[in-house]
């Protein structure tokens, strides 16, 4: 399988978690403090990734055409901004201060911009050269025996999208002790744990990924521990419950 096909699989899995239905024009407001999140992987102003994406799109389509999508704001100034200035900019131009949601006029402008062919190409290129590339590297480091597995790569692709990488999680030297992870799953969502339990007991790869997913989730904000772990555990087991919705990936991942 080439990287283009693999990228489609990863984008569909992670895109579904990020926006419900994978879409290159997904928009999210400031409820998470990131100002504005846009695109299939929800690049955002708060991390500086949206500015980089916009820069790639503008480079591809030309500055005059890009400016025509945003008649009420200077998108070229935005794409050069550091995080603090960018957050202030998007909150001033695109976000309703009362609801923290994207305003209707801004939504129309951004969706048209994001649905352009230049944007779609840029999003795929950006995802491939950053997130997918890092996922390959982590797969080779942490699960070398199955580094080419679509399940392993989708797992690390989703992890890199949401959490940036593995941080200080060490590489396993033996069998994974995943019991703490499963105990947490039982406490957090028993129905999801019931879907995972018969898988991790017979599938060593699932057990290993569940272990890694939980160890990395513990290093994040405790308020989001289940949110992050439920995504990774569902990819590991190819079935689970994420944001209250049952997800079945058995026909998608190996």
C-alpha positions as CSV (number, residue, x, y, z in Angstrom):
1,X,0.0,0.0,0.0
2,X,1.4,3.4,-1.0
3,X,1.4,6.5,1.3
4,X,-1.5,8.0,-0.6
5,X,-3.8,5.1,0.2
6,X,-2.5,4.9,3.7
7,X,-3.2,8.6,4.2
8,X,-6.8,8.2,3.0
9,X,-7.3,5.5,5.7
10,X,-5.7,7.6,8.4
11,X,-7.6,10.7,7.5
12,X,-10.9,8.8,7.5
13,X,-10.3,7.4,10.9
14,X,-8.9,10.5,12.6
15,X,-11.1,12.8,10.6
16,X,-14.2,11.0,11.9
17,X,-13.0,11.5,15.5
18,X,-12.2,15.1,14.9
19,X,-15.3,16.3,13.1
20,X,-17.9,13.5,13.0
21,X,-17.8,13.2,9.2
22,X,-14.3,13.5,7.7
23,X,-14.3,16.8,5.7
24,X,-11.7,19.1,4.4
25,X,-13.9,22.1,5.4
26,X,-14.6,21.2,9.0
27,X,-14.6,24.3,11.2
28,X,-14.6,24.5,15.0
29,X,-14.8,27.7,17.1
30,X,-13.0,28.8,20.3
31,X,-14.7,26.5,22.8
32,X,-11.3,24.7,23.3
33,X,-9.3,27.9,23.6
34,X,-7.5,27.4,20.2
35,X,-9.3,30.3,18.5
36,X,-10.3,28.6,15.3
37,X,-9.7,25.0,14.1
38,X,-10.0,24.2,10.4
39,X,-9.6,21.4,8.0
40,X,-9.8,17.6,8.1
41,X,-7.3,17.4,11.0
42,X,-8.4,20.6,12.7
43,X,-5.3,22.6,12.4
44,X,-5.7,25.6,14.7
45,X,-4.5,29.1,15.5
46,X,-3.6,28.2,19.1
47,X,-0.9,25.8,18.1
48,X,0.2,27.8,15.0
49,X,-0.6,24.9,12.7
50,X,-3.5,26.8,10.9
51,X,-1.2,29.6,10.0
52,X,1.2,27.2,8.4
53,X,-1.6,25.4,6.5
54,X,-3.0,28.8,5.2
55,X,0.5,29.7,4.1
56,X,0.7,26.6,1.9
57,X,-2.7,27.1,0.4
58,X,-2.0,30.8,-0.4
59,X,1.3,29.8,-2.0
60,X,-0.5,27.3,-4.2
61,X,-3.5,29.5,-5.3
62,X,-1.8,32.9,-5.3
63,X,-2.3,35.8,-2.9
64,X,-4.9,37.7,-4.9
65,X,-7.2,34.8,-5.2
66,X,-6.8,33.9,-1.5
67,X,-7.6,37.4,-0.5
68,X,-10.8,37.3,-2.5
69,X,-12.2,34.6,-0.1
70,X,-11.8,36.9,2.9
71,X,-13.1,40.4,2.0
72,X,-13.4,41.5,5.7
73,X,-10.0,40.3,7.0
74,X,-6.4,40.2,5.9
75,X,-5.7,36.4,5.6
76,X,-2.1,37.1,4.5
77,X,-1.4,39.0,7.6
78,X,-2.9,36.1,9.7
79,X,-0.7,33.5,8.1
80,X,2.4,35.3,9.3
81,X,1.3,35.8,12.9
82,X,2.6,34.1,16.0
83,X,0.2,32.4,18.3
84,X,-0.8,35.3,20.6
85,X,-1.5,37.7,17.7
86,X,-3.2,34.9,15.7
87,X,-5.6,34.1,18.5
88,X,-6.5,37.8,18.9
89,X,-7.0,38.1,15.1
90,X,-9.4,35.1,14.7
91,X,-11.4,36.1,17.8
92,X,-11.8,39.5,16.4
93,X,-12.7,38.5,12.8
94,X,-14.2,35.0,12.9
95,X,-15.6,34.2,16.3
96,X,-18.8,35.3,18.1
97,X,-17.6,36.5,21.5
98,X,-20.8,35.3,23.2
99,X,-21.1,31.8,21.9
100,X,-17.4,31.3,20.9
101,X,-18.6,29.7,17.7
102,X,-17.7,30.7,14.2
103,X,-19.8,33.5,12.8
104,X,-22.0,32.7,9.8
105,X,-20.2,35.0,7.5
106,X,-16.8,33.7,8.5
107,X,-18.0,30.1,8.2
108,X,-19.1,30.8,4.6
109,X,-15.7,32.3,3.7
110,X,-13.6,29.6,5.4
111,X,-15.6,26.7,3.9
112,X,-15.3,28.1,0.4
113,X,-11.5,28.5,1.0
114,X,-11.0,25.1,2.5
115,X,-13.0,23.3,-0.2
116,X,-10.8,24.7,-3.0
117,X,-8.6,22.1,-4.7
118,X,-5.5,24.0,-3.6
119,X,-6.7,23.6,0.0
120,X,-7.4,20.0,-0.3
121,X,-4.1,19.3,-1.9
122,X,-2.3,21.4,0.8
123,X,-4.1,19.6,3.6
124,X,-3.1,16.2,2.2
125,X,0.5,17.3,1.7
126,X,0.7,18.8,5.1
127,X,-0.8,15.7,6.8
128,X,1.6,13.5,4.8
129,X,4.8,15.3,5.5
130,X,4.2,16.0,9.1
131,X,1.7,13.6,10.8
132,X,2.0,10.6,8.6
133,X,5.8,10.9,8.5
134,X,6.0,11.0,12.3
135,X,3.5,8.1,12.6
136,X,5.9,6.0,10.4
137,X,8.8,6.9,12.7
138,X,6.9,6.1,15.9
139,X,5.6,2.8,14.5
140,X,9.1,1.7,13.7
141,X,10.3,2.7,17.2
142,X,7.4,1.3,19.3
143,X,5.9,-1.5,17.3
144,X,8.7,-2.5,14.9
145,X,7.4,-6.0,14.3
146,X,4.2,-4.6,12.8
147,X,5.3,-1.1,11.7
148,X,3.6,-1.5,8.3
149,X,0.2,-2.4,9.8
150,X,-2.6,0.0,8.9
151,X,-3.8,-0.4,12.4
152,X,-0.5,0.6,13.9
153,X,0.0,3.6,11.6
154,X,-3.6,4.8,12.1
155,X,-3.0,4.5,15.8
156,X,0.1,6.7,15.8
157,X,-1.4,9.0,13.2
158,X,-4.3,9.7,15.5
159,X,-2.0,10.0,18.5
160,X,0.2,12.5,16.7
161,X,-2.8,14.5,15.5
162,X,-4.3,14.9,19.0
163,X,-1.2,14.7,21.3
164,X,1.8,15.5,19.1
165,X,3.7,12.3,19.8
166,X,4.7,9.8,22.5
167,X,6.5,12.3,24.7
168,X,8.4,10.3,27.4
169,X,6.6,6.9,27.1
170,X,9.3,4.2,27.0
171,X,9.5,1.4,24.5
172,X,8.2,-1.9,25.9
173,X,10.8,-4.5,26.5
174,X,8.4,-7.3,27.3
175,X,4.7,-8.1,27.3
176,X,2.4,-5.2,28.0
177,X,0.7,-4.9,31.3
178,X,-2.5,-3.5,30.0
179,X,-4.7,-4.3,33.1
180,X,-4.5,-0.8,34.4
181,X,-5.7,0.5,31.1
182,X,-8.6,-1.9,31.0
183,X,-9.5,-1.1,34.6
184,X,-9.7,2.6,33.6
185,X,-11.9,1.7,30.6
186,X,-14.3,-0.2,32.9
187,X,-14.6,2.8,35.2
188,X,-15.0,5.2,32.3
189,X,-17.3,3.4,29.9
190,X,-18.2,-0.2,30.7
191,X,-19.9,-0.8,27.3
192,X,-16.6,0.2,25.5
193,X,-14.5,-1.9,27.9
194,X,-16.8,-4.9,27.1
195,X,-16.0,-4.4,23.4
196,X,-12.3,-4.3,24.0
197,X,-11.9,-7.1,26.5
198,X,-12.3,-10.1,24.2
199,X,-10.0,-8.5,21.7
200,X,-7.0,-7.7,24.0
201,X,-7.1,-11.1,25.5
202,X,-6.4,-12.8,22.2
203,X,-4.7,-10.2,20.1
204,X,-1.2,-9.2,21.2
205,X,-1.0,-6.2,18.9
206,X,-4.3,-4.8,20.3
207,X,-3.0,-5.4,23.9
208,X,0.3,-3.6,23.1
209,X,-1.4,-0.6,21.5
210,X,-4.0,-0.3,24.3
211,X,-1.1,-0.2,26.7
212,X,0.7,2.5,24.7
213,X,-2.5,4.5,24.3
214,X,-3.2,4.5,28.0
215,X,0.4,5.4,29.0
216,X,0.4,8.4,26.6
217,X,-3.0,9.5,27.7
218,X,-1.9,9.6,31.3
219,X,0.6,12.3,30.4
220,X,-2.1,14.6,29.1
221,X,-4.6,16.8,30.9
222,X,-6.6,14.5,33.2
223,X,-9.9,16.0,32.0
224,X,-9.2,14.5,28.5
225,X,-7.8,11.2,29.6
226,X,-10.8,9.1,28.5
227,X,-11.3,11.2,25.3
228,X,-7.8,10.5,24.1
229,X,-7.6,6.9,25.4
230,X,-11.0,5.9,23.9
231,X,-9.8,7.0,20.5
232,X,-6.6,5.0,20.7
233,X,-8.1,2.0,22.3
234,X,-10.8,1.9,19.6
235,X,-8.2,1.9,16.9
236,X,-6.1,-0.7,18.8
237,X,-9.1,-3.1,19.1
238,X,-10.8,-1.9,15.8
239,X,-14.0,-1.4,17.7
240,X,-15.1,0.8,20.6
241,X,-17.2,3.8,21.7
242,X,-15.9,7.3,21.0
243,X,-17.9,10.4,22.1
244,X,-20.8,8.1,22.8
245,X,-20.9,6.6,19.4
246,X,-20.0,3.0,18.6
247,X,-17.2,2.8,16.0
248,X,-16.4,-0.4,14.1
249,X,-13.1,-0.3,12.2
250,X,-12.8,-4.0,11.5
251,X,-13.4,-3.5,7.7
252,X,-11.0,-0.5,7.6
253,X,-7.9,-1.6,9.6
254,X,-5.9,-4.9,9.5
